[in-house]
Amino acid sequence: MRAVIQRVSRASVTIDGAVKSSIGNGLLVLVGCENADNDEDIQWLSKKIVSLRIFDDENGVMNRSILDVDGEILVVSQFTLWASYKKGNRPSYLRAGSHEVTVPLYKKFCAALSQCLGKQVGTGEFGAYMKVELLNDGPVTICMDTKNKE
């Protein structure tokens, strides 16, 4: 699994002109799955995300987690995180997981992240054309890949 985690002051996802989910202070997580991903990847990534100390403490030092600041999380599926751009100028998405594999993984990931956070996370809609709006705070943006844990 690949994720791009952005610290935000607010974020929302809109589908067909209607806001599906919105959050205030917290994290926008763009996540992409491949066929090789499994429950171990889901557990590692969800625990890692809620434990990231990327929110400021009283001294302005990034020393607090999403749990410490009682923040919110919005998760949006993003198969384009698996883009291969080595040949030509049109990215290939062959490594992105198949719909049959990634839909259950995405749902399990959202559930695991909700459990780790202790409250429901907001979501987009898998496979839908979405408009994602955010106010990046910092900016703070972190990329993770569960196949690159070290």
MIRODO-149163 format. One line per field, with one value per residue (C-alpha): residue in one letter; chain; x, y, z negated. Coordinates in Angstrom, 2 decimals. Each point is the difference from the previous one (the first is absolute). Layout:
% MIRODO-149163
r = [a | ...]
c = [A | ...]
X = [X | ...]
Y = [Y | ...]
Z = [Z | ...]
This chain:
% MIRODO-149163
r = [m | r | a | v | i | q | r | v | s | r | a | s | v | t | i | d | g | a | v | k | s | s | i | g | n | g | l | l | v | l | v | g | c | e | n | a | d | n | d | e | d | i | q | w | l | s | k | k | i | v | s | l | r | i | f | d | d | e | n | g | v | m | n | r | s | i | l | d | v | d | g | e | i | l | v | v | s | q | f | t | l | w | a | s | y | k | k | g | n | r | p | s | y | l | r | a | g | s | h | e | v | t | v | p | l | y | k | k | f | c | a | a | l | s | q | c | l | g | k | q | v | g | t | g | e | f | g | a | y | m | k | v | e | l | l | n | d | g | p | v | t | i | c | m | d | t | k | n | k | e]
c = [A | A | A | A | A | A | A | A | A | A | A | A | A | A | A | A | A | A | A | A | A | A | A | A | A | A | A | A | A | A | A | A | A | A | A | A | A | A | A | A | A | A | A | A | A | A | A | A | A | A | A | A | A | A | A | A | A | A | A | A | A | A | A | A | A | A | A | A | A | A | A | A | A | A | A | A | A | A | A | A | A | A | A | A | A | A | A | A | A | A | A | A | A | A | A | A | A | A | A | A | A | A | A | A | A | A | A | A | A | A | A | A | A | A | A | A | A | A | A | A | A | A | A | A | A | A | A | A | A | A | A | A | A | A | A | A | A | A | A | A | A | A | A | A | A | A | A | A | A | A]
X = [0.00 | 1.10 | -1.23 | 0.48 | -0.82 | -0.65 | -0.54 | -3.00 | -2.01 | -2.98 | -0.75 | -3.02 | -0.95 | -2.84 | -1.70 | -2.51 | -0.25 | -0.79 | 2.46 | 0.49 | 2.36 | 1.75 | 2.35 | 1.54 | 3.47 | 1.61 | 1.38 | -0.93 | 1.21 | 0.21 | 0.42 | 0.73 | 0.00 | 1.68 | -0.95 | 2.82 | -1.36 | -1.53 | -1.26 | 3.53 | 0.47 | -3.32 | 0.87 | 3.52 | -1.12 | -3.00 | 2.03 | 2.85 | -2.31 | -1.71 | 3.38 | 1.76 | 1.10 | -0.58 | -2.18 | 1.50 | 0.29 | -0.16 | 3.58 | -0.75 | 1.87 | -1.57 | -0.38 | -3.69 | -1.96 | -3.51 | -1.14 | 1.62 | -1.78 | -3.35 | 0.16 | -1.98 | 1.02 | -1.34 | 1.04 | -0.19 | 0.86 | 2.60 | 1.13 | 2.26 | 2.48 | 1.12 | 0.84 | 3.06 | 1.51 | 3.22 | -1.07 | -1.48 | -2.21 | -3.24 | 0.17 | -0.72 | -2.12 | 0.71 | 1.15 | -3.22 | -2.13 | -3.01 | -3.42 | -0.84 | 3.05 | 0.23 | -3.62 | 0.05 | 3.51 | -1.12 | -3.04 | 2.10 | 2.58 | -2.68 | -1.43 | 3.45 | 0.86 | -3.34 | 0.73 | 3.51 | -1.33 | -2.90 | -2.56 | -1.33 | 2.21 | -1.47 | 0.27 | -0.33 | -1.66 | 2.17 | 0.10 | -2.03 | 1.12 | 0.68 | 0.91 | 2.31 | 0.50 | 2.48 | 1.80 | 3.43 | 1.35 | 3.72 | 0.18 | 0.69 | -0.12 | 1.36 | 0.14 | -0.07 | 0.26 | -0.68 | 2.55 | 2.66 | -0.40 | 3.63]
Y = [0.00 | 3.50 | 3.05 | 3.72 | 1.55 | 3.73 | 2.02 | 2.23 | 2.75 | -1.31 | -2.38 | -1.26 | -2.32 | 0.84 | -2.44 | 1.17 | 3.40 | -1.36 | -0.06 | -3.65 | 0.65 | 2.92 | 0.45 | 2.80 | -0.19 | -3.34 | -2.13 | -0.56 | -3.46 | -0.93 | -3.78 | -2.35 | -3.79 | -2.68 | -3.65 | -1.10 | 2.05 | -1.82 | 0.36 | 0.40 | 3.08 | 1.41 | -0.43 | 1.42 | 3.03 | 0.89 | -0.22 | 1.99 | 2.78 | 0.58 | -0.08 | 2.55 | 2.93 | 2.75 | 2.44 | 2.88 | -0.04 | 3.12 | 0.88 | -0.21 | -3.30 | -2.85 | -2.32 | -0.95 | -2.67 | 0.17 | -1.75 | 2.68 | 2.84 | -1.83 | 0.55 | -1.49 | -2.08 | -0.03 | -2.98 | 0.16 | -2.92 | 0.96 | -2.64 | 2.57 | -0.38 | -3.11 | 1.92 | -1.18 | 2.85 | -1.65 | -0.53 | 2.83 | 2.75 | -1.84 | -1.67 | -3.69 | -1.29 | -3.71 | -0.31 | 1.45 | -2.75 | -1.44 | 1.23 | -3.41 | 0.16 | 3.68 | 0.78 | -2.42 | 1.20 | 3.64 | -0.78 | -2.02 | 2.79 | 2.62 | -2.26 | -0.66 | 3.69 | 0.84 | -2.55 | 1.39 | 3.57 | -0.86 | 1.65 | -0.30 | 1.26 | 1.87 | -1.66 | 0.62 | -2.54 | -2.64 | 0.40 | 3.23 | 3.22 | 2.16 | 3.60 | 0.13 | 3.36 | 0.65 | 2.69 | -1.49 | 1.00 | 0.65 | -1.42 | -3.41 | -2.87 | -3.51 | -2.91 | -3.60 | -3.38 | -3.15 | -1.90 | 2.46 | -0.09 | 0.38]
Z = [0.00 | 0.72 | -1.83 | 0.20 | -3.37 | -0.16 | -3.16 | 0.67 | -1.64 | 1.96 | 2.87 | 1.88 | 2.83 | 2.36 | 2.39 | 2.62 | -1.66 | -3.48 | -2.90 | -0.99 | -2.93 | -1.61 | -2.94 | -1.99 | -1.54 | 0.82 | 2.80 | 3.62 | 0.98 | 3.67 | 0.23 | 2.88 | -0.13 | 2.09 | 0.33 | -2.35 | -2.93 | -2.96 | -3.58 | -1.33 | 2.22 | -1.20 | -3.68 | 0.34 | 2.01 | -2.15 | -3.24 | 1.52 | 1.20 | -3.36 | -1.76 | 2.23 | -2.13 | 2.55 | -1.95 | -1.95 | -3.77 | -2.18 | 1.08 | 3.71 | 0.37 | 1.98 | -2.97 | -0.09 | 1.83 | 1.46 | -3.19 | -2.19 | 1.81 | 0.33 | 3.76 | 2.84 | 3.02 | 3.55 | 2.17 | 3.79 | 2.31 | 2.59 | 2.50 | 1.68 | -2.88 | 1.88 | 3.18 | 1.88 | 1.99 | 1.22 | 3.62 | 2.01 | -1.34 | -0.66 | -3.42 | -0.28 | -2.88 | 0.40 | -3.62 | -1.36 | -1.46 | 1.74 | -1.03 | -1.54 | -2.29 | -0.80 | -0.93 | -2.98 | -0.96 | 0.07 | -2.16 | -2.48 | -0.14 | -0.78 | -2.72 | -1.52 | 0.07 | -1.67 | -2.70 | -0.62 | -0.04 | -2.29 | 2.28 | 3.52 | 2.81 | 2.95 | 3.38 | 3.68 | 2.26 | 1.60 | 3.77 | 0.06 | 1.63 | -3.06 | -0.65 | -3.00 | -1.66 | -2.78 | -1.89 | -0.58 | -3.41 | -0.03 | 2.58 | -1.46 | 2.49 | -0.59 | 2.45 | -1.24 | 1.64 | -2.01 | 2.09 | -1.16 | -3.79 | -0.96]
